[in-house]
Amino acid sequence: MKRHIEITMIASVLLLGGCATKKYVAAQVDPVNTKVSEVDKNQKNTQKQLEGDEPKISAADEKATSADARATDALGRADAASKKSDQVRADLHNELNEKIANIDDYKAAGNVTVLFKFDSAKLTDDARQQLDQLATGQVGSLMLKLLREREFPVREIVPFASERSVGMELDGGLLVRGLSEESIQGFDLALFSAGGSTSGEWAPRFAAAGAIVIDNSSRWRMQDDVPLVVSEVNPDAIEAHHGIIANPNCSTMQMVVALKPLQDEAGIERLVISTYQAVSGTGRRAVDELLEQSHALLHEMEIAPPTQYAHQIAFNVLPHAGNFAEGEDHTDEERKLMSETRKILGDASIRVSATCVRVPVVTGHSEAVNVQTREPLSPERARELLREAPGLTVIDDPGQSGYPFAIDAAGKDDVYVGRIRRDPGHERALDIWIVSDNLRKGAATNAVQLAELLHERQLLAAQRTPSPA
């Protein structure tokens, strides 16, 4: 039909023009027939090609259907992952809310001082109940939880806080008190986790009132007449106190526990330290920021501008833990490692180089430490010494991927050591890897251990006071 229409149209046009003959028309039609035949042939070839391509098209359809199914499955898994991510985030918040202690590292949780009336015989039932009540709250929860777990003998517990928290009712009806000269009288022991300024003002007042202060802030650490004590490292220093005892910085604390047995065996000449510090060392808001940024990035959302750090912390590493003072090329965290290590180990000649790094980990500081000893010390002997030392757990089987990491140390009181090996660049140097929970041994656990030391050595006022006849 298509062919007939085309021929008619051509012939009619020529005839209407009055300038053509039948012969001319026939001559014009023959080439058209030839072209039409070619078109027919092309159509047949195309049809054959299409018929030959049908299996390919069917296969393509099957692949498209399979791809659709995989895409649907992927969307389902992505949705499930999103829900799981939300649940993990919620679980992390719940866990943190249960274990956050108001230590110096957690200033954002509120300023609290806990004071004790001491009972040298036992943990009284009333005090046990108070510890149970306080341990379920946020403020000071970790230290109080440890006091309960370790059966520390107290008769009465009194929480003090900054003005904004005075009158707050804790679980069980215990009220937070305000600080005054009258309210601080009659206590034997004060655990300070109130930040440097509060400690600077009130620790001397508590000491003057007869209490021994164990302070978690940095205010008193480098004061000449204030002992800086780690229970496993220099416990005898506690007896030189004048009412105030300082708790070291978290990254220093875990490191010196591992260094002490090596120092006793071979001396220490030089340390090169790289720390990888969890965000909980900055505070609860930093933990929230890490979780929120991670959630946003996993869901391909824009993240809010960082407020806790100079840069994004999620999926990132910041060579900047602590603060830079004006004109200073080391952070205060790095300076603490240098000065506190020398004071605790009692050797001002130890050379220390430190780089403190913030990593996207919630809890648990990790450290790579190069230890140059004064005398030769083999990795085998070092491993033996560390296994025998108090407060240490050695995990050192790299062939079986055995070494410490932060998620295993979280929630535990020991310091973990591994990757103990010879430094190939120096015949008297070892490389070691040190990990610990920065909220427990890095702060709360050591504070409670120092309180236990005071008790064991009968240094508290209640123990020194003779019983009435």
Phi and psi in degrees as a GROMACS rama.xvg file:
@    title "Ramachandran Plot"
@    xaxis  label "Phi"
@    yaxis  label "Psi"
@TYPE xy
-64.3809  -39.6099  LYS-2
-62.7646  -44.5222  ARG-3
-61.4829  -43.1156  HIS-4
-62.5279  -45.1803  ILE-5
-61.8063  -44.0417  GLU-6
-65.9745  -45.5135  ILE-7
-57.5631  -44.5773  THR-8
-62.2361  -44.3966  MET-9
-64.5652  -47.9564  ILE-10
-63.539  -43.8683  ALA-11
-60.9579  -42.3031  SER-12
-62.0233  -43.5607  VAL-13
-68.1358  -39.7031  LEU-14
-67.475  -41.5812  LEU-15
-63.1647  -26.4114  LEU-16
-74.3674  -16.3811  GLY-17
67.3457  23.651  GLY-18
-133.901  25.6306  CYS-19
-136.352  156.736  ALA-20
-110.654  169.22  THR-21
-62.9084  -35.3617  LYS-22
-62.3798  -42.8432  LYS-23
-64.8021  -41.4476  TYR-24
-61.7487  -45.127  VAL-25
-59.3223  -40.8536  ALA-26
-62.9107  -34.9271  ALA-27
-73.7754  -32.9698  GLN-28
-71.2075  -36.5235  VAL-29
-56.1651  -48.7015  ASP-30
-61.0809  -32.6824  PRO-31
-65.4249  -41.9388  VAL-32
-59.5022  -41.4967  ASN-33
-60.2714  -44.1246  THR-34
-66.2002  -38.8955  LYS-35
-63.2419  -39.6889  VAL-36
-60.9645  -41.8344  SER-37
-62.7929  -40.0824  GLU-38
-63.0246  -41.24  VAL-39
-60.3559  -44.6439  ASP-40
-61.2774  -42.598  LYS-41
-64.0739  -38.6928  ASN-42
-63.0212  -41.3898  GLN-43
-63.6985  -42.8365  LYS-44
-62.1476  -41.2139  ASN-45
-62.9514  -41.2499  THR-46
-61.1538  -44.5711  GLN-47
-61.0531  -41.7191  LYS-48
-63.6197  -41.5991  GLN-49
-62.6337  -42.3988  LEU-50
-62.1899  -37.6041  GLU-51
-69.1782  -26.9371  GLY-52
-86.5949  -7.7943  ASP-53
-56.8015  -43.4006  GLU-54
-59.7531  -37.9431  PRO-55
-65.5105  -42.0562  LYS-56
-62.7389  -41.8456  ILE-57
-61.5266  -42.6784  SER-58
-63.4147  -40.5655  ALA-59
-63.0149  -40.0593  ALA-60
-61.4578  -41.9787  ASP-61
-63.5576  -41.8138  GLU-62
-63.5844  -41.6688  LYS-63
-62.1148  -42.1093  ALA-64
-62.4034  -43.0658  THR-65
-63.1279  -41.0118  SER-66
-63.9086  -40.5019  ALA-67
-60.2542  -42.5986  ASP-68
-63.4948  -42.8029  ALA-69
-65.0373  -39.4702  ARG-70
-63.3029  -42.7074  ALA-71
-61.8009  -42.6347  THR-72
-63.3598  -42.3313  ASP-73
-63.0105  -41.3803  ALA-74
-62.1548  -39.7355  LEU-75
-62.7207  -44.3217  GLY-76
-66.3352  -38.1465  ARG-77
-62.1865  -40.6932  ALA-78
-64.9975  -41.9274  ASP-79
-64.0942  -41.256  ALA-80
-63.3873  -38.7998  ALA-81
-61.2275  -45.3809  SER-82
-63.9713  -40.0476  LYS-83
-64.8575  -40.768  LYS-84
-59.7457  -43.4105  SER-85
-61.5439  -40.1523  ASP-86
-68.3798  -42.0294  GLN-87
-60.3954  -42.6939  VAL-88
-61.804  -44.4221  ARG-89
-63.6195  -41.2852  ALA-90
-62.8888  -41.2052  ASP-91
-61.928  -43.5202  LEU-92
-60.9351  -43.3304  HIS-93
-63.0695  -42.7152  ASN-94
-63.2773  -43.212  GLU-95
-65.2125  -40.042  LEU-96
-62.5036  -29.1246  ASN-97
-78.0058  -31.3845  GLU-98
-110.725  -5.21404  LYS-99
-63.244  124.054  ILE-100
-103.954  146.106  ALA-101
-85.2895  65.7789  ASN-102
-88.9692  176.529  ILE-103
-57.8146  -36.3847  ASP-104
-66.996  -20.3641  ASP-105
-115.142  48.8812  TYR-106
-57.7491  -31.9532  LYS-107
-64.5257  -17.7132  ALA-108
-77.8291  -10.8844  ALA-109
119.231  157.178  GLY-110
-99.1433  117.105  ASN-111
-138.058  138.032  VAL-112
-118.723  133.705  THR-113
-111.881  126.913  VAL-114
-116.503  152.267  LEU-115
-129.223  138.984  PHE-116
-96.9864  127.744  LYS-117
-91.7976  141.333  PHE-118
-127.393  110.792  ASP-119
-70.2529  -13.661  SER-120
-85.6853  -49.2171  ALA-121
-162.338  172.099  LYS-122
-81.2708  112.896  LEU-123
-71.0499  160.14  THR-124
-62.4967  -40.7002  ASP-125
-62.8255  -43.8015  ASP-126
-66.2469  -37.456  ALA-127
-60.577  -42.5558  ARG-128
-64.4633  -40.7836  GLN-129
-63.3314  -41.434  GLN-130
-63.2832  -41.4074  LEU-131
-59.3343  -41.676  ASP-132
-68.3494  -46.3682  GLN-133
-69.645  -32.6001  LEU-134
-66.4715  -16.1597  ALA-135
-88.3407  -8.38472  THR-136
-90.4932  -178.26  GLY-137
-87.8646  -43.4654  GLN-138
-76.9069  120.557  VAL-139
67.1154  15.6838  GLY-140
-64.9903  -39.1009  SER-141
-69.3096  -44.5423  LEU-142
-62.3927  -42.3031  MET-143
-66.9199  -37.678  LEU-144
-61.7551  -42.4153  LYS-145
-66.4385  -39.0902  LEU-146
-60.0625  -39.2677  LEU-147
-67.5088  -47.7335  ARG-148
-62.9875  -36.9978  GLU-149
-93.1751  6.41499  ARG-150
57.9405  42.7365  GLU-151
-69.6097  130.398  PHE-152
-79.8631  96.3823  PRO-153
-123.749  149.45  VAL-154
-96.4318  -38.8331  ARG-155
-145.077  141.166  GLU-156
-121.473  131.34  ILE-157
-128.929  119.023  VAL-158
-87.8054  131.78  PRO-159
-114.638  151.694  PHE-160
-151.841  176.098  ALA-161
-66.6685  166.305  SER-162
-56.2348  -34.7572  GLU-163
-65.1501  -20.227  ARG-164
-107.067  -3.48719  SER-165
-61.2469  135.538  VAL-166
87.6445  -7.79028  GLY-167
-64.9212  133.545  MET-168
-92.8607  120.008  GLU-169
-85.9271  171.435  LEU-170
-54.5469  132.829  ASP-171
90.7614  1.40811  GLY-172
90.392  4.12305  GLY-173
-72.653  128.507  LEU-174
-99.1494  138.987  LEU-175
-77.0846  133.035  VAL-176
-101.857  161.586  ARG-177
-95.1139  159.36  GLY-178
-85.9259  129.161  LEU-179
-155.492  164.326  SER-180
-60.2154  -34.8498  GLU-181
-74.9563  -38.771  GLU-182
-74.2265  -17.2929  SER-183
-95.1182  5.6544  ILE-184
-80.7834  145.926  GLN-185
89.0159  18.2053  GLY-186
-108.119  151.984  PHE-187
-96.98  -32.7498  ASP-188
-143.959  136.998  LEU-189
-128.667  124.019  ALA-190
-99.2652  111.694  LEU-191
-95.0474  128.347  PHE-192
-140.035  51.2317  SER-193
-114.977  10.8052  ALA-194
86.3825  162.46  GLY-195
-64.5689  -40.6031  GLY-196
-69.0586  -43.7378  SER-197
-64.7949  -41.9648  THR-198
-63.707  -41.2564  SER-199
-60.5584  -35.6347  GLY-200
-82.4034  -43.5358  GLU-201
-100.921  -24.463  TRP-202
-58.2457  -45.5181  ALA-203
-62.201  -32.4616  PRO-204
-69.5512  -41.2272  ARG-205
-63.1684  -42.9467  PHE-206
-61.7663  -41.4361  ALA-207
-65.6874  -27.8496  ALA-208
-83.8488  -0.982165  ALA-209
107.405  -2.08141  GLY-210
-89.3872  153.919  ALA-211
-98.3321  128.051  ILE-212
-100.222  128.762  VAL-213
-108.587  113.059  ILE-214
-108.949  130.375  ASP-215
-90.5479  -9.02061  ASN-216
-82.0041  176.119  SER-217
-87.7478  -0.376714  SER-218
-59.0531  -39.6751  ARG-219
-110.599  0.286732  TRP-220
-60.4128  -39.956  ARG-221
-101.776  11.8982  MET-222
-71.3091  130.979  GLN-223
-58.9613  -37.8962  ASP-224
-94.1317  13.1414  ASP-225
-115.248  117.862  VAL-226
-69.6297  139.159  PRO-227
-107.971  108.81  LEU-228
-123.86  134.424  VAL-229
-116.741  126.618  VAL-230
-57.2392  -37.2148  SER-231
-85.4028  -9.89722  GLU-232
-106.954  -55.9055  VAL-233
-135.22  57.254  ASN-234
-60.9586  -30.1293  PRO-235
-65.3305  -23.2934  ASP-236
-62.7986  -20.5955  ALA-237
-64.2484  -26.3998  ILE-238
-74.6738  -11.8663  GLU-239
-91.9035  11.6439  ALA-240
-72.0683  157.48  HIS-241
-121.855  39.0087  HIS-242
108.458  -17.4864  GLY-243
-130.8  132.719  ILE-244
-124.031  132.927  ILE-245
-98.581  139.759  ALA-246
-96.4528  129.878  ASN-247
-69.0104  169.997  PRO-248
-65.4705  149.166  ASN-249
-59.1945  -45.1324  CYS-250
-69.2683  -33.1399  SER-251
-68.0971  -43.4202  THR-252
-54.6674  -55.7779  MET-253
-65.1832  -33.8985  GLN-254
-68.2388  -44.3297  MET-255
-70.1443  -25.8487  VAL-256
-60.3421  -39.6081  VAL-257
-78.8385  -28.8118  ALA-258
-79.0797  -29.6175  LEU-259
-54.9249  -49.6274  LYS-260
-64.2624  -30.3878  PRO-261
-71.8582  -39.0849  LEU-262
-63.3014  -43.8066  GLN-263
-63.1273  -32.2501  ASP-264
-82.2974  -44.1106  GLU-265
-135.089  1.93091  ALA-266
72.7285  159.751  GLY-267
-127.259  127.99  ILE-268
-100.096  -41.8606  GLU-269
-152.631  145.507  ARG-270
-127.519  134.557  LEU-271
-120.109  116.442  VAL-272
-120.722  134.218  ILE-273
-124.9  121.041  SER-274
-103.676  151.349  THR-275
-128.561  93.349  TYR-276
-101.152  135.033  GLN-277
-69.7539  156.127  ALA-278
-71.3764  -19.8821  VAL-279
-64.2208  -17.4795  SER-280
-66.9027  -20.7935  GLY-281
-88.7361  -38.1483  THR-282
144.765  173.841  GLY-283
-63.8976  -36.359  ARG-284
-63.2991  -32.8054  ARG-285
-68.1622  -38.1826  ALA-286
-61.785  -45.9636  VAL-287
-59.1719  -41.7522  ASP-288
-64.6021  -41.7106  GLU-289
-60.8435  -47.278  LEU-290
-65.5619  -40.3385  LEU-291
-68.4195  -42.1981  GLU-292
-63.8799  -42.4292  GLN-293
-62.5142  -44.501  SER-294
-60.4437  -44.9871  HIS-295
-63.3703  -45.4095  ALA-296
-67.1855  -37.9812  LEU-297
-67.0197  -22.3157  LEU-298
-105.428  15.8773  HIS-299
55.533  43.0197  GLU-300
-111.03  158.834  MET-301
-70.3406  140.069  GLU-302
-94.6421  149.503  ILE-303
-71.0463  153.66  ALA-304
-57.9292  137.29  PRO-305
-65.0638  144.448  PRO-306
-117.257  -23.7913  THR-307
-92.9797  -26.0848  GLN-308
-130.505  165.395  TYR-309
-68.2376  -22.8152  ALA-310
-140.73  170.857  HIS-311
-55.5178  134.379  GLN-312
-100.187  -30.2531  ILE-313
-63.8254  132.372  ALA-314
55.7924  34.9909  PHE-315
-145.971  166.099  ASN-316
-132.422  127.152  VAL-317
-110.822  117.765  LEU-318
-78.7029  55.3961  PRO-319
-163.2  81.6456  HIS-320
-106.489  123.126  ALA-321
102.451  -160.277  GLY-322
-127.265  146.898  ASN-323
-93.9771  120.505  PHE-324
-73.9713  159.176  ALA-325
-59.1616  127.138  GLU-326
78.8881  5.2032  GLY-327
-102.88  136.776  GLU-328
-102.244  2.08335  ASP-329
-117.536  146.97  HIS-330
-77.6428  165.696  THR-331
-65.338  -29.8654  ASP-332
-61.4523  -42.354  GLU-333
-67.6277  -40.0914  GLU-334
-66.0055  -36.6419  ARG-335
-61.6223  -43.9653  LYS-336
-57.4085  -41.6128  LEU-337
-67.5753  -55.0435  MET-338
-74.9046  -42.468  SER-339
-67.1839  -36.7562  GLU-340
-61.0564  -45.1629  THR-341
-63.3473  -41.3393  ARG-342
-67.8373  -45.618  LYS-343
-65.9542  -43.2084  ILE-344
-79.9794  -7.45504  LEU-345
68.9479  33.3649  GLY-346
-143.859  99.0006  ASP-347
-71.7166  -10.0393  ALA-348
-87.2105  -8.90069  SER-349
-65.0949  125.95  ILE-350
-87.7305  132.973  ARG-351
-131.387  128.729  VAL-352
-120.021  130.599  SER-353
-136.528  140.231  ALA-354
-128.515  118.78  THR-355
-105.317  125.16  CYS-356
-120.015  137.783  VAL-357
-98.163  130.571  ARG-358
-123.98  157.622  VAL-359
-79.1741  62.7345  PRO-360
-122.238  140.157  VAL-361
-75.4563  -54.2761  VAL-362
-134.838  136.72  THR-363
112.815  111.658  GLY-364
-88.5389  141.77  HIS-365
-121.361  148.264  SER-366
-141.385  135.108  GLU-367
-103.932  117.567  ALA-368
-123.965  126.241  VAL-369
-98.8204  119.289  ASN-370
-111.915  114.201  VAL-371
-98.3901  115.257  GLN-372
-90.8449  162.648  THR-373
-80.6382  -31.8726  ARG-374
-117.089  157.303  GLU-375
-60.1624  141.289  PRO-376
-148.766  118.274  LEU-377
-79.8438  155.657  SER-378
-58.0825  -35.6492  PRO-379
-64.3544  -44.66  GLU-380
-68.3409  -39.9091  ARG-381
-60.2381  -43.2934  ALA-382
-61.6766  -41.2761  ARG-383
-64.1502  -44.1743  GLU-384
-62.8419  -42.4468  LEU-385
-67.9949  -35.1012  LEU-386
-66.259  -30.5357  ARG-387
-86.0536  -13.6052  GLU-388
-79.3411  146.461  ALA-389
-71.0067  144.953  PRO-390
78.3933  7.67498  GLY-391
-120.65  144.258  LEU-392
-126.752  124.791  THR-393
-96.6279  125.599  VAL-394
-125.808  100.672  ILE-395
-143.748  77.2948  ASP-396
-139.661  70.2176  ASP-397
-61.3795  -28.1619  PRO-398
-63.0596  -27.0294  GLY-399
-108.106  22.8185  GLN-400
57.1318  37.1567  SER-401
-98.9142  107.721  GLY-402
-163.401  159.21  TYR-403
-76.5756  148.683  PRO-404
-144.967  165.152  PHE-405
-59.8916  -42.0517  ALA-406
-66.7383  -24.2085  ILE-407
-81.9143  -30.2023  ASP-408
-77.5503  -25.28  ALA-409
-59.1748  130.552  ALA-410
86.6274  4.58965  GLY-411
-120.73  157.189  LYS-412
-93.7966  -20.6636  ASP-413
-73.6168  161.231  ASP-414
-98.8008  135.174  VAL-415
-108.59  137.371  TYR-416
-131.028  141.215  VAL-417
-160.875  -170.188  GLY-418
50.2964  44.0954  ARG-419
-82.5373  117.962  ILE-420
-156.081  160.262  ARG-421
-73.48  136.282  ARG-422
-75.837  114.557  ASP-423
-66.4243  -12.179  PRO-424
-92.4087  -3.99676  GLY-425
-154.173  130.59  HIS-426
-73.1456  -13.6541  GLU-427
-119.626  33.4807  ARG-428
-130.158  142.281  ALA-429
-121.728  149.608  LEU-430
-107.927  132.256  ASP-431
-137.097  157.054  ILE-432
-118.344  126.289  TRP-433
-126.624  130.965  ILE-434
-135.046  141.521  VAL-435
-159.129  156.598  SER-436
-72.6746  114.006  ASP-437
-69.4858  -18.2087  ASN-438
-88.8405  -23.089  LEU-439
-96.0626  -89.1581  ARG-440
-61.223  -29.1552  LYS-441
-68.4963  -8.8444  GLY-442
-161.271  -75.9626  ALA-443
-64.0191  -44.9367  ALA-444
-61.5808  -45.2256  THR-445
-64.945  -37.2219  ASN-446
-60.0456  -44.1008  ALA-447
-68.3048  -37.881  VAL-448
-63.2847  -35.3557  GLN-449
-68.3777  -37.7562  LEU-450
-61.9928  -39.9659  ALA-451
-65.0406  -38.3317  GLU-452
-61.2333  -44.8166  LEU-453
-59.0555  -40.2926  LEU-454
-66.6384  -48.9459  HIS-455
-60.0857  -35.7499  GLU-456
-93.3426  8.07049  ARG-457
52.831  50.6203  GLN-458
-102.492  -4.78976  LEU-459
-81.2869  152.053  LEU-460
-58.1612  -41.3712  ALA-461
-63.0974  -29.3536  ALA-462
-80.5704  -27.4697  GLN-463
-83.4561  -20.0126  ARG-464
-79.321  122.954  THR-465
-63.6956  142.123  PRO-466
-68.8749  144.681  SER-467
-64.6599  145.375  PRO-468
